[in-house]
């Protein structure tokens, strides 16, 4: 991951351990490396956190856009 992002491994390790928070541009870069859109990532994150898209109105968009 670090190599594909062009950052040191220690930088990525801090994401993984929660020592460092990501800004939106960093999340977008990680999504690109993983082959995800930022929207796909956000929907999955909300589902895993038990929000199911309700909090920000994504459930409506998810059904329409993501099947």
N, C-alpha and C positions, 0 to 999 in steps of 0.2 A: 504494500500500500504506500509506504513512504516513498519508495522509488518512483512509483507512478504519479505521486503528487508532487514530487520534487522537493520534499522536505526531509529533515533528519528523522531516523527511527524514533529518537527520543521525543520528538514533537508528536508523533502518532501515539506513542505509549501514553503520553499525558492525556490524550483524548480518551483512550481506552480505560484508564484508571480513574477518570473523572477529575484529575488534577487541573485540567484545562477545559474551558468551555469553547465551543465552536461558534463562530459567527456565521451568518447566512452564506457568505461567499465561500467559506470553507466547507460548509455542508453541501453546497452546490458542486464544488470540486470533487468531493467524495462520491456524491451521487453519479457524476459523470464517469468516474473510475469504475464504479459498480454497475454502470449501465442502467441506472434508474433516473427517472425525472424527479425533480424536487417534490412535485405533487404526489407521485407514487410513494416516495419516502414519507411524506407527511401523513398520508392516509394510513400507511402501515404503522407508523409511530402512534397515531391516535388509537388505532385498533388494539395495539399491544398495551397501551396505557388504559384501556377500557373506556375511552371516550367515544369510540365508534364514529367519529366525525360530527357528532351532535354539537359540540361546543362552538365550532366555527362554521357550522352549516355545510361541512364537507360531505355529509352522508348523501344529501341530495345530488351533489356533483358526482360522487363516487358511483352511484347507481347509474347515472346517465352516461358518464364518461368511461367508467371502468368495468361496466357490466356487472 
